[in-house]
Amino acid sequence: MTLQEIQIKKSELSVKVAELLEQKEMFFGDVDIESPMSQEEKNLTIEIASIYSELNSLVQMVRKINKN
C-alpha cells in the first residue's frame, strides 16, 4: 500500500467512524449505568472499536513508511 492509498483509507474510515459515533449518540445517548447495554449498542460499540483498530494499524504503517 502506498502512502497516498493509506491516507485515503484513513479518511474513509474516519468519516465512517464519525457517522457511527453520531448514530450511537443519537440512539444511545442517555446512558443508564444501572441497565445493561442492548445488543444493538454492543454491536455498534464493537464495530466502532474495530474501525479504530484498523485506523491504528494504518497509522503504524504510515510511521513505518516515513521511518524508511
C-alpha positions as CSV (number, residue, x, y, z in Angstrom):
1,M,0.0,0.0,0.0
2,T,1.3,3.4,-0.9
3,L,1.3,6.4,1.4
4,Q,-1.5,8.0,-0.6
5,E,-3.6,4.9,-0.5
6,I,-3.2,4.7,3.2
7,Q,-4.2,8.4,3.6
8,I,-7.3,7.8,1.5
9,K,-8.3,4.7,3.5
10,K,-7.7,6.6,6.8
11,S,-10.0,9.4,5.6
12,E,-12.7,7.0,4.6
13,L,-12.6,5.2,7.9
14,S,-12.6,8.4,9.9
15,V,-15.8,9.5,8.1
16,K,-17.4,6.1,8.8
17,V,-16.5,6.1,12.5
18,A,-17.7,9.6,12.9
19,E,-21.1,8.6,11.4
20,L,-21.3,5.5,13.7
21,L,-20.4,7.6,16.8
22,E,-23.1,10.1,15.8
23,Q,-25.6,7.2,15.5
24,K,-24.6,5.8,18.8
25,E,-25.0,9.2,20.5
26,M,-28.4,9.7,18.8
27,F,-29.8,6.2,19.7
28,F,-28.0,5.5,23.0
29,G,-27.2,9.0,24.3
30,D,-28.9,8.6,27.6
31,V,-26.6,6.3,29.5
32,D,-28.2,4.5,32.4
33,I,-25.4,2.7,34.2
34,E,-27.8,0.5,36.1
35,S,-29.2,-1.2,33.0
36,P,-27.1,-3.3,30.7
37,M,-26.3,-2.3,27.1
38,S,-28.6,-3.5,24.5
39,Q,-27.3,-6.0,21.9
40,E,-27.6,-3.3,19.2
41,E,-25.4,-0.9,21.3
42,K,-22.9,-3.6,21.9
43,N,-22.7,-4.4,18.2
44,L,-22.2,-0.7,17.4
45,T,-19.5,-0.4,20.0
46,I,-17.7,-3.4,18.7
47,E,-17.9,-2.1,15.1
48,I,-16.5,1.3,16.2
49,A,-13.7,-0.4,18.1
50,S,-12.9,-2.5,15.1
51,I,-12.6,0.6,12.9
52,Y,-10.4,2.4,15.4
53,S,-8.2,-0.7,15.5
54,E,-7.9,-0.6,11.7
55,L,-7.1,3.2,11.8
56,N,-4.4,2.4,14.4
57,S,-2.9,-0.2,12.0
58,L,-2.8,2.4,9.2
59,V,-1.1,4.9,11.4
60,Q,1.6,2.4,12.2
61,M,2.0,1.7,8.5
62,V,2.5,5.4,7.8
63,R,5.1,5.7,10.5
64,K,6.9,2.6,9.2
65,I,6.9,4.1,5.7
66,N,8.1,7.5,6.9
67,K,10.8,5.9,9.0
68,N,12.3,4.2,5.9
